[in-house]
Amino acid sequence: MTIKNSCPLIIFLCFIMPPFVFCDGGMHSGPSTQILHSFQEDRNGSIAVSVKAEHATSRKFWLHGSCTSKDISISQSTTSTSGIPQFIVQIVNTCVSGCAPRDIHLHCGWFASARIVNPRLFKRISYDDCLINGGNPLASSQIIRIAYSNSFMYPLAFKSAKFC
């Protein structure tokens, strides 16, 4: 193949290969991925966790450069099997563009807990409006983790935030 004949191939590869080289559907996990945690726990048992992942790739290289509501991840799990059920909520900023969304609000109904929740991390302001991290920015990969106790799991969902 001569250089003259390879020009269309090179152009084709320039348009087809970047998504495979620069994009990934998620985080790689395995022996080469290390995660460093920084915990801040208060006397109520609520924890703010900062996570730094090394040797990990992210999905956002080819997408837009700013953060959206899809970058705020909210997950819940059950931790106790006896007595009043206990639930763990984790709120994570998965945006890798360096933007730290602030004034994050969740839909939370009449959220209440038999266990004290640190109001600097999670506070119900009014019906169906809970403020996260006191309105302060949530850094990239930062995790807000709270535990609450109630007879049922509250459905929590993203409501609003101010993005960069």
Backbone torsions as a table, in degrees:
resi	resn	phi	psi	omega
1	MET	NA	133.6	-179.6
2	THR	-94.6	167.5	179.1
3	ILE	-62.4	-37.3	179.5
4	LYS	-61.0	-39.2	-178.6
5	ASN	-80.6	-18.6	-176.1
6	SER	-89.2	-7.0	-179.2
7	CYS	-57.9	-48.4	177.7
8	PRO	-61.4	-34.5	178.2
9	LEU	-65.4	-42.7	179.9
10	ILE	-64.4	-43.8	178.4
11	ILE	-62.6	-43.7	177.9
12	PHE	-57.9	-46.6	-178.8
13	LEU	-66.4	-33.5	179.2
14	CYS	-64.3	-31.7	-179.6
15	PHE	-91.0	-28.2	-176.4
16	ILE	-92.1	-38.3	-172.9
17	MET	-75.0	-33.9	-177.4
18	PRO	-52.6	-42.2	178.2
19	PRO	-60.5	-32.6	-179.9
20	PHE	-78.0	-28.6	-177.7
21	VAL	-86.0	-41.9	-172.3
22	PHE	-101.6	-8.0	-176.0
23	CYS	-117.2	147.8	176.8
24	ASP	-145.9	145.4	-176.6
25	GLY	-73.7	-9.5	-177.7
26	GLY	179.6	-162.3	-180.0
27	MET	-87.1	139.6	174.0
28	HIS	-83.3	137.5	173.7
29	SER	-123.8	150.4	-178.6
30	GLY	157.6	-170.5	-175.2
31	PRO	-64.5	-22.2	-178.0
32	SER	-89.1	-4.8	179.9
33	THR	-95.0	126.2	177.6
34	GLN	-119.6	137.8	178.5
35	ILE	-122.7	127.8	179.6
36	LEU	-107.6	129.5	-177.4
37	HIS	-109.8	143.5	172.2
38	SER	-125.2	115.3	-174.9
39	PHE	-101.4	143.1	170.3
40	GLN	-130.5	108.0	-176.9
41	GLU	-114.2	138.3	176.2
42	ASP	-100.5	178.6	-175.9
43	ARG	-69.9	-14.3	178.9
44	ASN	-86.6	-5.5	178.9
45	GLY	92.0	-2.1	175.8
46	SER	-77.1	143.5	-173.6
47	ILE	-129.3	135.0	168.5
48	ALA	-105.8	128.6	-175.5
49	VAL	-120.8	128.7	171.2
50	SER	-102.9	132.2	-177.0
51	VAL	-119.5	133.1	174.2
52	LYS	-122.3	116.8	179.7
53	ALA	-98.0	130.7	175.7
54	GLU	-109.6	147.5	179.2
55	HIS	62.7	30.2	178.5
56	ALA	-114.9	148.8	176.1
57	THR	-111.7	157.4	-176.7
58	SER	-121.4	166.0	-175.0
59	ARG	-85.9	-7.2	-166.3
60	LYS	-95.8	6.6	-176.6
61	PHE	-61.3	-36.5	-175.9
62	TRP	-99.5	-7.3	-179.7
63	LEU	-87.8	-175.4	179.8
64	HIS	-57.1	160.2	-176.2
65	GLY	-91.0	0.1	-178.9
66	SER	-115.8	163.8	-177.7
67	CYS	-86.7	154.4	177.1
68	THR	-135.3	179.9	178.6
69	SER	-62.0	-24.9	179.0
70	LYS	-68.6	-15.0	179.8
71	ASP	-87.5	-3.1	175.5
72	ILE	-99.7	109.1	-177.8
73	SER	-96.8	129.6	179.8
74	ILE	-123.1	123.7	178.3
75	SER	-135.3	152.7	178.5
76	GLN	-134.5	151.3	174.4
77	SER	-148.5	158.8	177.7
78	THR	-94.1	138.6	-178.8
79	THR	-119.8	-18.1	-177.5
80	SER	-117.8	152.9	-179.7
81	THR	-115.9	-9.8	179.2
82	SER	-129.7	155.1	-179.1
83	GLY	73.5	-154.1	178.0
84	ILE	-69.6	127.1	-179.8
85	PRO	-58.2	142.3	178.1
86	GLN	-115.4	137.6	-178.3
87	PHE	-124.4	145.9	176.3
88	ILE	-111.9	129.7	176.9
89	VAL	-113.2	133.6	174.6
90	GLN	-123.4	128.0	177.3
91	ILE	-118.5	122.6	-173.6
92	VAL	-128.2	138.0	170.8
93	ASN	-90.0	108.0	-178.0
94	THR	-94.1	4.1	-179.8
95	CYS	-71.4	133.9	-178.7
96	VAL	-106.6	4.8	-176.9
97	SER	-79.3	-3.2	-179.6
98	GLY	93.2	-4.5	178.7
99	CYS	-76.1	134.8	177.8
100	ALA	-112.9	98.1	179.7
101	PRO	-61.7	145.0	-178.8
102	ARG	-130.2	171.2	179.8
103	ASP	53.4	49.9	-177.4
104	ILE	-81.8	127.6	179.1
105	HIS	-121.1	143.9	177.0
106	LEU	-118.5	149.9	165.8
107	HIS	-72.9	126.7	-175.6
108	CYS	-143.3	9.9	179.0
109	GLY	58.2	-139.5	176.5
110	TRP	-95.3	50.4	-175.7
111	PHE	-47.3	131.3	176.1
112	ALA	-152.2	156.0	-178.4
113	SER	-141.5	140.9	173.5
114	ALA	-75.3	-15.2	178.1
115	ARG	-108.5	139.1	-179.2
116	ILE	-67.2	131.6	177.3
117	VAL	-111.1	133.9	-179.6
118	ASN	-60.4	114.2	-177.1
119	PRO	-67.9	-16.5	175.3
120	ARG	-72.5	-21.3	179.9
121	LEU	-100.0	-36.8	-175.3
122	PHE	-151.3	116.7	-176.4
123	LYS	-139.9	127.5	173.9
124	ARG	-79.3	119.7	-179.2
125	ILE	-88.8	-42.3	177.3
126	SER	-157.4	-178.4	179.5
127	TYR	-55.8	129.3	176.0
128	ASP	61.6	27.9	178.5
129	ASP	-144.2	104.4	177.7
130	CYS	-116.0	135.0	-179.4
131	LEU	-96.2	134.7	-178.6
132	ILE	-103.4	137.9	173.4
133	ASN	57.1	31.3	178.6
134	GLY	62.6	17.9	-177.3
135	GLY	85.1	-6.4	179.8
136	ASN	-70.6	158.5	179.4
137	PRO	-60.8	145.3	175.6
138	LEU	-105.4	105.4	-175.4
139	ALA	-62.9	160.5	178.5
140	SER	-57.0	129.8	-179.4
141	SER	70.0	4.4	177.7
142	GLN	-72.9	141.4	-179.8
143	ILE	-118.0	128.8	169.3
144	ILE	-101.9	123.2	-177.0
145	ARG	-124.4	123.0	177.0
146	ILE	-128.2	155.3	175.3
147	ALA	-119.8	136.6	175.5
148	TYR	-138.0	156.6	179.4
149	SER	-121.4	131.3	177.4
150	ASN	-162.9	166.4	-178.7
151	SER	-73.1	-13.5	177.9
152	PHE	-146.7	162.0	178.6
153	MET	-84.0	126.8	176.6
154	TYR	-75.2	135.4	174.1
155	PRO	-76.4	112.2	-179.6
156	LEU	-106.3	136.0	-179.9
157	ALA	-147.4	152.2	178.3
158	PHE	-59.3	137.1	178.4
159	LYS	-115.5	-55.5	-179.5
160	SER	-163.1	164.1	175.2
161	ALA	-166.2	162.5	174.0
162	LYS	-103.8	121.6	-178.1
163	PHE	-105.9	160.7	179.6
164	CYS	-62.4	NA	NA
